[in-house]
């Protein structure tokens, strides 16, 4: 089931959908009317986003399909990334879809076109009305989504966060890419090596309120203050998970700070935009760029010397693990308490840690020697 809502020019609400049978259409329309939702906009000149469940052919998550397992319960799993059109989430959510197909559930993916709490809330409310089994969400804000998420949980919907968390009271499990300390240290170590452990650097991140990325930045600033006294952080900017905005922010940093030695982008949109900007800039090779990026996106910049090294986990595995965690919650195999164990298909067995956190694993550092070995 995939759909989007829009408000036509004449002021009438219209549902664009591909649902199986009239009953599904009627259920969704009732949910929309009950919640009073109008999401998105349509016109003859507006660009229509690609279907939410479609990922680029080149972005294949590195997970091997496992044998389908017996299932019980409402295994309807819907992913709600921060926004559509973000290559990182195309890869992570494709991994989630693979897992849902393996265990015989129903997969869906919906999201706003722009990353914001106000954009995600209507989708959460609609999914609650539809009675899905689980919502798998990358949060744009740790607090602003909590009322809607807890209402959904009270209605029996399991909530798994991935990539970016809410407050722990607002979800059942958070699937964490890697430890925050490990991610932060990897990026600081890379930039410090590239600029000779001295000079001005800046951060370019995603959404201003994103708790996970801001947490990494705080840890990186602390590491720099404690261990790299000759590095100065001059600014932090946010690209809002929009390619052009991120490109403009990187350009602004370069222009505002003539002595800038490096940019750290703990965000796949910002680092790719930064690579594109520096590739044709007179600052290529003079300003170091690192952070968290997708190998397929970053390969041209690594191979031509614009970027030396960057890091990331496998986002396909992240979505894959989140789907299996949602299955375990739906079926009652786990509740989210520390010590709970569950099967995660081809990734093996995982254990829930403190505060309902499930850890995927450590990040990988990519460079010219290994970047062609990865296909995501």
C-alpha positions in Angstrom: 0.0 0.0 0.0 1.5 3.3 -1.0 -0.2 6.7 -1.1 0.0 10.4 -0.7 -2.6 13.0 0.0 -2.8 16.4 -1.8 -5.0 19.4 -1.9 -6.2 20.2 -5.4 -6.4 23.8 -6.7 -10.2 23.9 -6.3 -9.8 23.0 -2.6 -10.9 19.4 -2.8 -9.1 16.7 -1.0 -8.0 13.9 -3.4 -6.4 10.6 -2.5 -3.7 9.2 -4.8 -3.3 5.6 -3.9 -2.5 2.1 -5.1 -4.5 0.0 -2.6 -5.7 -3.6 -2.8 -9.4 -3.5 -2.9 -12.1 -0.9 -2.1 -12.0 -1.8 1.7 -8.5 -0.5 1.9 -9.4 2.8 0.2 -12.4 3.2 2.5 -10.3 2.6 5.6 -7.7 5.1 4.6 -10.3 7.8 3.7 -12.0 7.3 7.1 -8.7 7.7 8.9 -7.8 10.8 6.9 -11.2 12.5 7.5 -11.1 11.5 11.3 -7.6 13.0 11.7 -8.4 16.0 9.6 -5.2 15.6 7.6 -4.1 17.3 4.4 -0.5 16.3 3.5 1.5 17.7 0.6 0.2 19.7 -2.3 -0.6 19.1 -6.0 -0.8 21.3 -9.0 -0.2 21.0 -12.7 3.3 22.5 -12.3 4.4 20.9 -9.0 6.9 18.1 -9.2 5.6 14.7 -8.1 7.9 12.8 -5.8 8.9 9.2 -6.8 6.8 6.5 -5.2 7.8 6.1 -1.6 8.7 2.4 -1.8 11.0 2.9 -4.8 14.8 3.1 -4.2 17.5 3.7 -6.8 18.6 0.6 -8.5 22.2 1.2 -7.6 21.5 1.4 -3.9 21.3 -2.3 -2.8 21.7 -3.0 0.9 24.4 -5.4 1.9 22.1 -8.0 3.5 21.4 -11.5 2.3 17.8 -12.8 2.3 17.1 -15.3 5.0 14.6 -18.1 4.9 11.1 -17.0 5.7 10.1 -17.7 9.3 6.6 -18.6 10.7 4.7 -15.5 11.8 1.9 -14.5 14.1 0.3 -11.1 14.8 -0.3 -8.0 12.7 3.0 -7.9 10.7 2.1 -4.7 8.9 5.3 -2.6 9.1 5.5 1.0 7.9 8.7 3.0 7.7 8.5 6.7 8.3 12.0 8.2 7.4 12.7 11.9 7.9 11.8 12.7 4.4 11.5 11.3 0.8 14.2 11.9 -1.8 17.1 11.2 0.7 19.4 8.5 -0.7 20.4 7.3 2.7 16.8 6.5 3.6 16.3 4.9 0.2 19.0 2.4 1.1 18.0 1.9 4.8 14.3 1.4 4.0 15.0 -1.0 1.2 16.8 -3.1 3.7 13.7 -2.9 5.9 11.5 -4.0 3.0 13.8 -7.1 2.4 13.4 -8.2 6.0 9.6 -7.7 6.0 9.3 -9.9 2.9 11.5 -12.5 4.5 9.2 -12.9 7.5 6.0 -12.7 5.5 4.8 -9.3 6.6 3.4 -6.3 4.8 5.8 -3.4 4.1 5.0 0.2 3.4 6.8 3.5 3.5 5.5 7.0 3.9 7.1 10.3 4.7 6.9 14.1 4.1 9.0 15.6 1.3 10.6 18.0 3.8 12.2 16.8 7.1 10.3 18.3 10.1 8.2 17.1 13.1 5.1 18.8 11.7 5.6 16.8 8.5 5.9 13.4 10.3 3.1 13.8 12.8 0.2 13.5 10.3 1.6 10.2 9.0 2.0 8.8 12.5 -1.6 9.7 13.3 -2.9 8.2 10.0 -1.0 5.0 10.6 -2.5 4.8 14.1 -6.0 5.1 12.6 -5.1 2.4 10.1 -4.0 0.0 12.9 -0.6 -1.0 11.5 1.4 -3.4 13.5 4.5 -1.3 13.8 5.9 2.1 12.8 9.6 2.3 12.1 10.6 5.9 12.4 13.7 8.1 12.0 12.8 11.0 14.3 13.2 14.7 13.3 12.9 15.8 16.9 13.3 13.9 20.3 10.2 15.5 21.9 7.8 16.9 19.3 6.7 13.5 18.0 6.1 12.0 21.4 2.3 12.7 21.9 1.5 11.1 18.5 3.8 8.1 19.1 2.5 7.4 22.5 -1.1 7.7 21.3 -0.2 5.1 18.6 1.5 2.9 21.2 -1.6 3.1 23.5 -3.6 1.9 20.5 -1.4 -1.2 20.2 1.1 0.0 17.5 4.7 -0.9 18.2 7.2 1.9 17.7 10.8 1.3 16.6 13.1 4.2 16.0 16.2 3.9 13.8 19.0 6.3 12.7 17.6 9.1 14.9 15.9 8.6 18.3 13.1 10.1 20.3 13.1 10.2 24.1 13.1 6.7 25.3 9.6 7.1 26.8 8.1 7.6 23.3 9.2 4.3 21.6 9.7 0.6 22.3 13.2 0.1 20.8 15.8 2.3 19.2 18.0 0.6 16.6 21.3 2.4 16.9 23.8 2.5 14.0 26.9 2.4 16.2 27.8 3.9 19.6 27.7 7.7 19.5 31.2 7.9 21.0 32.6 5.6 18.3 31.0 7.6 15.5 32.2 10.9 16.9 35.7 9.7 17.5 36.0 8.2 14.0 35.2 11.5 12.4 37.4 13.6 14.6 40.3 11.2 14.1 39.9 11.5 10.3 39.7 15.3 10.2 42.6 15.7 12.6 44.8 13.5 10.5 43.9 15.3 7.3 44.6 18.9 8.6 47.7 18.1 10.6 45.8 18.4 13.9 45.6 22.2 13.6 43.4 24.9 12.1 39.7 26.0 11.7 37.0 23.5 11.0 33.2 23.7 10.7 30.3 21.2 10.9 27.5 20.8 8.3 24.7 18.6 9.5 21.1 17.7 8.6 18.0 18.9 10.5 18.7 21.4 13.3 16.7 19.5 15.9 17.9 16.0 15.0 18.9 14.5 18.3 21.3 11.9 17.1 23.4 14.1 14.8 23.5 16.9 17.3 24.6 14.4 19.9 27.5 13.4 17.7 28.5 17.0 17.1 28.5 17.7 20.9 30.7 14.6 21.4 33.0 15.7 18.6 33.3 19.2 20.1 34.2 17.7 23.4 36.8 15.4 21.9 38.4 18.3 20.1 38.4 20.5 23.2 40.0 17.7 25.3 42.4 16.2 22.8 43.0 18.6 19.9 43.8 22.0 21.4 45.0 23.4 18.0 41.8 22.7 16.2 39.1 25.5 16.4 35.4 24.9 15.6 34.2 28.1 13.9 30.6 27.3 12.9 27.9 24.7 12.7 25.4 24.9 9.8 22.4 22.7 8.8 21.3 21.7 5.3 17.9 20.5 6.4 18.4 17.2 4.5 18.0 19.1 1.2 20.7 18.8 -1.4 20.6 22.4 -2.6 20.3 23.8 0.9 23.3 21.8 2.0 25.3 22.9 -1.1 24.5 26.5 -0.3 25.6 26.0 3.3 28.9 24.6 2.3 29.5 27.4 -0.1 28.7 29.9 2.7 31.2 28.3 5.0 34.0 28.5 2.4 33.2 32.1 1.7 32.8 33.2 5.3 36.0 31.5 6.6 39.0 32.1 4.3 41.2 30.1 6.7 38.9 27.1 6.9 40.9 23.9 6.9 38.2 21.3 7.1 34.5 20.5 7.1 33.0 17.6 9.0 29.5 16.5 7.8 27.9 13.9 10.0 25.1 13.7 7.4 25.0 11.9 4.0 23.3 14.9 2.2 25.8 17.5 3.5 28.9 15.4 2.7 27.7 14.6 -0.8 26.8 18.3 -1.5 30.2 19.3 0.0 32.0 16.9 -2.3 30.2 18.3 -5.3 31.0 21.9 -4.3 34.7 21.4 -3.5 35.2 19.2 -6.6 35.1 22.2 -8.9 36.2 24.8 -6.4 39.7 26.4 -6.1 39.5 25.0 -2.6 39.7 21.4 -3.8 42.6 19.8 -1.9 42.9 22.8 0.4 39.8 22.1 2.5 39.5 18.6 3.9 36.0 17.1 3.9 34.9 14.1 5.9 31.9 12.8 7.8 29.3 10.2 7.2 28.4 9.3 3.5 27.2 6.6 1.2 30.0 4.9 -0.8 28.2 5.1 -4.1 27.6 8.8 -3.7 31.1 9.6 -2.5 33.1 7.4 -4.8 33.7 10.1 -7.5 35.0 12.5 -4.9 37.2 9.9 -3.3 38.7 8.7 -6.6 39.5 12.2 -7.8 41.0 13.3 -4.5 38.4 15.7 -3.4 37.7 13.5 -0.3 40.4 11.3 1.3 38.4 9.4 3.9 34.9 9.2 5.4 32.9 6.8 7.5 29.5 5.0 7.7 27.8 1.8 8.8 25.7 -0.2 6.3 22.3 1.6 6.2 20.6 -1.3 4.5 21.5 -3.5 7.5 20.1 -0.8 9.8 16.7 -0.9 8.2 16.9 -4.7 8.0 17.6 -5.0 11.7 14.8 -2.5 12.5 12.2 -4.6 10.7 13.2 -7.7 12.5 13.0 -5.9 15.8 9.5 -4.7 15.0 8.5 -8.3 14.2 9.8 -9.5 17.6 7.8 -6.7 19.3 4.6 -7.4 17.5 4.8 -11.2 18.2 5.6 -10.6 21.9 9.0 -12.3 21.7 10.5 -9.1 23.2 9.1 -6.1 25.1 12.1 -3.8 24.8 13.6 -4.5 28.2 17.3 -4.9 28.6 18.5 -8.5 28.0 15.7 -9.3 25.5 17.0 -11.4 22.6 15.5 -11.8 19.1 16.3 -13.2 15.8 17.3 -10.8 13.0 17.3 -13.0 10.0 20.7 -13.2 8.1 22.3 -10.8 10.7 21.8 -13.4 13.4 20.7 -12.9 17.0 20.6 -9.5 18.7 20.2 -8.4 22.3 18.4 -5.3 23.7 20.7 -3.1 25.7 20.0 -0.4 28.3 17.2 2.0 27.6 15.8 -0.2 24.8 18.7 0.3 22.5 19.8 -2.3 20.0 23.3 -1.7 18.5 24.0 -2.6 14.9 27.8 -2.4 15.0 30.9 -0.2 14.5 31.3 2.2 11.5 33.5 1.5 8.5 36.1 4.0 7.2 36.1 4.3 3.4 39.0 5.5 1.2 40.5 5.0 -2.2 41.6 1.5 -1.4 38.3 0.0 -0.4 35.5 2.2 -1.7 34.9 0.2 -4.9 34.2 -2.9 -2.7 30.8 -1.5 -1.5 27.5 -1.2 -3.4 25.3 1.0 -1.4 
